[in-house]
Amino acid sequence: MNLPGRARNGLNGVARELLRQPTVEKPRRQWVDDVVAWCHQHDIDLATRINGKTLRFDAALLAQIDDVLESARIAPLGRSLSGLTSTAQAKEGVEEDKAIRESPRARRVLVSFPPQLITGLANEPRAIRDVDVHTLKLSAFGALIQVENLDSFYEFSPDIAALSGYLNPLVVYRGDSHYGGGFALLAEAWRKTHRPHIYAGDFDVKGVTLALDSCATHLLLPSIEWLTQHATPLHVPAEQFPYQRRLRKHLAALPSVHPLRDYLTLLLEKQHGLKQQWFGGGVGCLALG
């Protein structure tokens, strides 16, 4: 029986309390009962420390627990496995706790770079890399391009007129259940650079809301004239209706001459939208605020 994570956390708390007092009594809650079961399994005699209602902890008991952990090559008390990768947990001992470990993709993002020559691999228009957010030197990029849809991300090229004013734009997939956490870290770090963050995604209520939630500064969209002709009610799904309230507040706060007002009116009043994959007629950068 491994020492459960909640029991380890409880014992770590007890260890801190024992720095200020010789003994600590804890009521027989779940984590305490986990400790009792673990101690019985490993022949640690609780003797007079235990009764039906409480377990009394002292330095000697914690030392016995640590001795068993050490002999089993398990991380000692005071070492938290929470938030560590499996590799980092392995350095602490043979115990792995997937429930509290850092996800392997927690800091990963999908990035699209200019084509790179690699022996044995056919040339492609763009090089797609899975990278650790912390390895990106953000000062090297003039703008962040956040692409909402994965198929559009694979095909996206920043070599368009709308992005010609930005030196070396960083093109990144918005993320999903696999890469969403990594992108959130990147977006927060990018916000501190005060450089443009351009959202390339669907022209629908959810797409614009996602751009706002990501702290994007611009949207990459076709002209309002083109969208007025080509947007359709077929791209306004009912499940996106709850997002409209947020956009209506944003619309109300915009200056009367702001160009985004016409786009939001098309979305909210005429209930017309369009998926990113259907865009045509060229795109431009539109300020979100």
C-alpha positions in Angstrom: 0.0 0.0 0.0 1.4 3.3 -1.0 1.1 6.3 1.3 -1.9 8.1 -0.2 -1.4 11.7 -1.3 -3.9 13.1 1.2 -2.1 11.2 4.0 1.3 12.6 2.9 -0.2 16.1 2.9 -1.6 15.6 6.3 1.6 14.3 7.7 3.5 17.2 6.2 1.2 19.6 8.0 1.8 17.7 11.3 5.5 17.9 10.8 5.2 21.7 10.6 3.1 21.8 13.8 5.7 19.6 15.6 8.2 22.4 15.1 6.3 24.4 17.6 5.0 21.8 20.0 6.1 18.2 21.1 2.9 16.4 20.2 -0.1 17.0 17.8 -3.4 15.2 18.1 -5.6 14.8 15.0 -9.2 13.5 14.9 -9.8 10.2 13.1 -10.7 11.6 9.7 -10.0 9.9 6.4 -6.4 10.9 6.0 -5.6 9.9 9.6 -7.3 6.5 9.0 -5.1 6.2 5.9 -2.0 6.8 8.0 -3.2 4.2 10.6 -3.8 1.6 7.9 -0.4 2.3 6.3 1.4 2.1 9.7 -0.3 -1.2 10.5 0.7 -2.6 7.1 4.3 -1.6 7.8 4.4 -2.9 11.4 4.6 0.5 13.0 3.2 0.2 16.5 0.9 3.1 17.3 0.6 1.8 20.9 -0.8 4.4 23.2 -0.9 7.1 20.5 -4.2 5.9 19.1 -7.8 5.6 20.4 -11.2 5.5 18.7 -11.3 9.3 18.2 -7.8 10.6 17.7 -4.2 9.8 16.7 -1.4 11.5 18.6 1.7 12.4 16.5 5.2 13.0 17.8 8.7 13.3 16.3 9.5 9.6 17.0 6.4 8.4 15.0 7.3 10.6 12.0 10.9 9.3 12.2 9.6 5.7 12.0 7.4 6.6 9.0 10.3 8.3 7.3 12.5 5.2 7.9 10.0 3.0 6.1 9.7 5.4 3.2 13.4 5.6 2.9 13.8 1.8 2.9 11.2 1.5 0.2 12.9 4.3 -1.8 9.9 6.5 -1.6 10.1 10.3 -1.1 10.4 11.3 2.6 7.9 13.5 4.4 8.3 17.2 3.5 8.8 16.4 -0.2 5.6 17.1 -2.1 5.1 15.2 -5.4 2.3 17.6 -6.3 2.9 19.4 -9.6 6.0 17.4 -10.5 6.4 15.6 -13.8 6.7 11.8 -13.7 10.4 12.2 -14.3 10.8 14.6 -11.4 8.7 12.3 -9.2 11.1 9.4 -10.2 14.0 11.4 -8.8 12.2 11.6 -5.5 11.7 7.8 -5.3 9.9 4.9 -6.9 6.4 6.2 -6.1 4.4 7.9 -8.8 1.1 9.7 -8.3 -0.5 10.5 -11.6 -3.4 12.3 -9.9 -1.2 15.1 -8.6 1.6 15.1 -11.2 2.1 17.8 -13.8 0.6 16.7 -17.2 3.2 16.0 -19.8 1.7 18.7 -22.0 1.1 21.2 -19.2 3.8 23.6 -20.6 3.7 22.4 -24.2 2.4 24.4 -27.2 2.2 23.7 -30.9 4.2 26.3 -32.9 4.4 26.8 -36.6 7.9 28.0 -37.8 9.3 28.8 -41.3 10.3 25.6 -43.2 13.4 23.8 -41.8 15.6 21.4 -43.7 15.8 18.0 -41.9 17.6 15.1 -43.3 15.2 12.3 -44.1 12.1 14.5 -43.9 10.4 15.9 -47.0 10.2 19.7 -47.1 6.8 21.1 -46.0 5.5 24.7 -46.3 5.8 25.1 -42.5 7.6 23.3 -39.7 5.3 22.3 -36.8 7.0 21.9 -33.5 5.8 20.8 -30.0 7.8 23.0 -27.7 8.0 24.0 -24.0 6.7 27.5 -23.4 9.7 28.4 -21.3 12.1 27.7 -24.2 10.5 30.4 -26.3 12.4 33.7 -26.3 9.5 36.0 -26.7 11.6 39.1 -27.5 12.4 37.5 -30.9 8.8 37.8 -32.1 7.0 40.9 -33.2 3.5 39.5 -32.7 1.6 36.4 -31.4 -0.8 34.8 -33.9 -3.2 32.5 -32.1 -5.0 30.1 -34.5 -8.2 28.6 -33.2 -8.7 25.6 -35.4 -6.1 22.8 -35.7 -6.6 22.2 -39.4 -6.3 25.9 -40.1 -3.2 26.1 -37.9 -1.5 23.4 -40.0 -2.2 25.4 -43.1 -1.7 28.9 -41.7 1.1 31.1 -43.2 1.9 34.5 -41.7 3.1 35.6 -45.2 0.1 37.7 -45.9 -0.4 41.4 -46.3 -2.3 41.9 -43.1 0.8 40.7 -41.1 3.5 42.2 -43.2 4.2 44.9 -40.6 5.1 42.4 -37.9 8.7 41.0 -37.7 8.9 37.3 -37.2 5.3 36.6 -35.9 4.9 33.6 -33.6 2.2 31.3 -34.9 0.7 29.1 -32.2 -2.3 26.7 -32.0 -4.9 27.9 -29.5 -4.9 24.6 -27.8 -7.5 22.0 -26.6 -7.6 19.5 -23.8 -4.0 18.6 -24.8 -2.4 22.0 -25.4 -4.8 24.5 -23.8 -2.8 24.8 -20.5 0.4 25.5 -22.3 -1.2 28.2 -24.4 -2.6 29.9 -21.3 0.9 30.1 -19.9 2.1 31.6 -23.1 -0.7 34.1 -23.4 0.0 35.4 -19.9 3.7 35.8 -20.6 3.0 37.4 -23.9 0.5 39.9 -22.3 3.4 41.3 -20.3 5.4 42.1 -23.5 2.7 44.7 -24.6 3.0 43.5 -28.2 0.2 42.6 -30.6 -1.7 39.4 -29.9 -3.8 38.5 -33.0 -6.6 35.9 -32.9 -7.2 34.0 -36.1 -10.4 32.0 -35.7 -14.1 31.6 -36.5 -16.3 34.6 -37.0 -18.9 33.5 -34.5 -19.8 34.4 -30.9 -17.6 31.7 -29.3 -14.6 32.6 -31.5 -14.7 36.3 -30.5 -15.3 35.4 -26.9 -12.3 33.1 -26.9 -10.2 35.9 -28.3 -11.3 38.2 -25.5 -10.6 35.5 -22.9 -7.1 35.1 -24.3 -6.4 38.8 -24.0 -6.0 39.1 -27.7 -5.6 42.7 -29.0 -6.7 42.0 -32.6 -8.9 39.8 -34.7 -7.8 38.5 -38.2 -11.0 38.8 -40.3 -12.2 39.4 -43.8 -13.6 42.9 -44.5 -17.1 43.7 -43.1 -18.3 44.1 -46.7 -17.1 40.6 -47.7 -18.5 39.0 -44.5 -21.9 40.8 -44.9 -22.2 39.0 -48.2 -20.9 35.6 -47.2 -21.7 35.1 -43.5 -24.6 32.8 -42.9 -27.1 31.8 -40.1 -25.9 28.2 -40.6 -22.8 29.2 -38.6 -24.6 30.4 -35.5 -25.1 27.2 -33.5 -27.6 27.3 -30.7 -25.0 26.1 -28.1 -23.2 29.4 -28.5 -26.1 31.5 -27.5 -24.9 31.7 -23.8 -21.8 33.6 -25.1 -23.8 36.4 -26.5 -24.3 38.2 -23.3 -20.5 38.8 -22.9 -20.3 40.2 -26.5 -23.3 42.4 -26.0 -21.5 44.0 -23.0 -18.4 44.4 -25.1 -20.3 46.0 -27.9 -22.0 48.5 -25.6 -18.6 49.6 -24.3 -17.1 50.2 -27.7 -16.8 53.8 -29.1 -19.5 54.7 -31.6 -17.0 54.8 -34.4 -15.1 51.6 -33.6 -15.0 49.3 -36.6 -15.6 46.2 -34.5 -19.2 47.4 -33.9 -20.3 46.5 -37.4 -18.9 43.0 -37.0 -20.5 42.4 -33.6 -23.8 43.8 -35.0 -23.6 41.2 -37.8 -23.0 38.5 -35.3 -25.5 39.5 -32.6 -28.3 41.3 -34.4 -28.4 39.5 -37.8 -27.2 36.2 -36.2 -24.8 35.5 -39.1 -21.4 33.9 -38.7 -18.7 32.0 -40.7 -16.1 29.4 -39.9 -12.4 30.3 -40.3 -12.0 27.6 -43.0 -14.6 29.5 -45.2 -12.8 32.9 -45.1 -12.0 34.5 -48.5 -11.4 37.8 -50.0 -8.3 38.5 -47.9 -8.1 39.3 -44.2 -7.1 42.2 -42.1 -6.3 43.0 -38.5 -9.1 44.5 -36.5 -8.6 45.9 -33.0 -10.6 44.2 -30.3 -10.9 47.2 -28.1 
